[in-house]
């Protein structure tokens, strides 16, 4: 399966979902829709997922043109991104991030939603830059960051918009492992083999049971982000 923005390949029970818009892999309405379609396909194939980008870039975050079109447009796009991350967090099979470059804003939230996060070593930026560019962090983003990031880094990441290199991102909790560039090509099949050893039913049930409380929190956060009366509430 292939779209103009997302490529889907299946090999040995591992589905590789790769974003590539030729630029910053921004999460536009179309990119998110194509990712949802790819995850539909992976679900149908009962596949382990490797979510990746192109060389030098995982994702630079939301499409700013759409975000700046108006408050309603920004609210709708944000909710679409949140629901995709929520889906990844609950996906029945393992979802592994293989970041081959910069991972910023909503791109970093997708990373936080994945079960295991690998990044290729390099001069890459990883983090949440919302308050740096004048955006108040959405409720979903705050709660996902609170859940997945190291407690001592939450303030630095979510409020102070500190941006990290791969080593710093691992300490903060954005990624679990850094690999050399030369290992990138073999990373997907190796990761698939590792996670393929897990019992699929036990993995699904344990993942969902252990995240039951955060799902309720995130669902409320998505609802709050769509409520005009709560958008500007402190």
N, C-alpha and C positions, 0 to 999 in steps of 0.2 A: 504494500500500500504506500502511495506517495502523493503528497500534495505539493503545492508550490513552497510550502513553509516547513512541512514535517515529513520525514521519511520513516517508514516502518519496515523493519526486516525481522524475520523469524528464523532462528537457527538453533537446533538442539534444545528446543523448549525455552529459549531466551529471546524475548522480543526487544530489539533495540529501537527506541524512539528518539530520533535525532532532529533537533530544531536547526534550521538554517535559512535565514532570510537574507543572507549575504552581508548583513551589517551587525547590529547589536542583538539580534534574536529577541526583539521586543515582544512583549505579551500583549498583542492587539486582540480585538474581538475575534478576528479570523484565526490567529495563532492559537488562541485558547480553544476555539471550536475544533481545530484540526488535532490538537492534543487530546481533546475529549474523544474524538473519533478513534485516534490511535489507541487510547486506553480501552475503548469499547472492543477493539480488535484483539488486544492483548487478553482481555477478559474472556472473549470467545475462544481464544487459542489456549486458555489456561496456562499462560506463559509468565515466567519471571520477567521483570521489566528492567532494562537499563535505560535510564533517561539521560540524554547527553545533548551537546550542542555541536558547534563546529570548532575547528582549530582556533584557539585564542579567545573563544567566547562561548560561555554557556548561555547567559541571558543578562541583559542590562536592565531588566525590569519592565514595567508597563509602558505602553506606547504613549508618550507624553502628548502627542497631538490629540489623541482621543481623551486623555485625562484633562486637557485644557479646553476641551470643547464646551464644557459647562459642568456645573455641580451634579446634575442628574446623570450625565454621561460618565463622569468620573465615578460616581456611586455604583452605577451598573457594571462598569468594567472591573472595578475593585471587587465586587461581589462575585463576578465570574472567576476571577483569579483565586479568590478565597475558596470557592466551591471546588475548584480543581485541586488545590492543595489539600483540602479536606478529603477529597476522593482518594488521593494518593496515600494519605495517612491511614485510610481504612481499606485500601485495596487488598484483595484476598491473597495475592501472591507477593513475594518480596519485590520492592521497587528500589533500585540502586541508582544513585546519582553517579555519573561519570563526568565530572566537570573538566573540560579541556581549556578553560580560560576564565575570564571575568564573570563573577556571579554576584549581581547587585540587585538590591531592592526586591521586587517580586521574584526575581530569579533566585535570590537567597532564600526566600520563603518556600519556594519549590524544593530547594535543597533541604531545608529543615523538615519538610514533610516526608522525605524519603527514609527508608529503613536503614540504609547504609550509604555513606557519602564518601566518595573517592574523588580527589582532585589531582590533576597532573601538575607537577611542580613547575613553577615559572613566575615571572613578574606579573602576577595577576592580582586583581582587587576583589575582595569578597566582603560583603557587609550590607547594612541597611542605611541608606543615605537619605531617608525621607526628611528628617529635620534639617539636614544640610541644604536641601533644595526647596525648603519652604512648605513641606507637606506634613500635616499632622498625621501621625501614625494611626491607621485604622484599628479598630478593636480586635479584629481577627488577627492581624499581624502582631499586636502586642501579646495576645494570649498564646499564639504559636511560638513566638520568641521566648516567652516566659517558660513554656513547656520544654523546649528543646535546647536552649542555650544554657551554658554554665551560669549558675546564679551570680557569681562574682563578675560576670561579663555582661549581664543583662542591661544594666544602666549604661555602660559604655557603648553597647551595640544599638539599643533601641532608642535611647534618649539622646545620647551624645553623637550618634551617627559615626562612630569610629570605624574606619575601613582597614581591613587586614590583608596581609599576604597569606599564602597557603598555610604556613606554619602558625601564624597568629590565629587564623580561622579555625585551625584544629583545636587550639587551646580554648577558643571561645565556644566551640561546639557546633560550628557550621559544617565541619567535615570530620570524618573519622580516620581517614588515611590519605597520605600523600604518596604518589608514585612518580618515578622518573618518566620523562617524556617518552623514552624508548619503549616503555612498557604499555603505553596507551593503547596500541593496536590490539594487544592480547588481553587487555583488562576485562572486556565484556565476557568472552567465553570463560575466563578463569573465575570471574565472579559468579557467573551462572552455574558453573560446576560446584562451587562452594555452597551456594544457597540451594542448589538442587538436592543436596544431601538431607535437607530438612524435610520432615513429614509435612505435606501440604496442609492437611486438615488441622494438625496440631499448631502449625505456624499461624494459620488464619484465626483459629479460635483464641489462641494466646494473645495475638496482636490486638484483636478487637476487645477482648476482656480487659487487658491491661490499659487500654486507652478509653475505656467507657466514660470515665469522668471528664477527660479532656474533650471528647466529642460533644458532650452536653454544653461545656463552656464555649467551644468554638461555634456551635450552632446558634447559641444566644448572641455571640459576638457578630455573626453574619447578619442576624436579624436586626441587631442594634445599628449596624453599619448601613442598613437599608431604611432605617427609620429617620425621616427628616427632622423629627423633634429631638433626636438624640445625637445627630451628627456633630453639633457644636457644643454638646454638653460636656462639662468638665467633671 
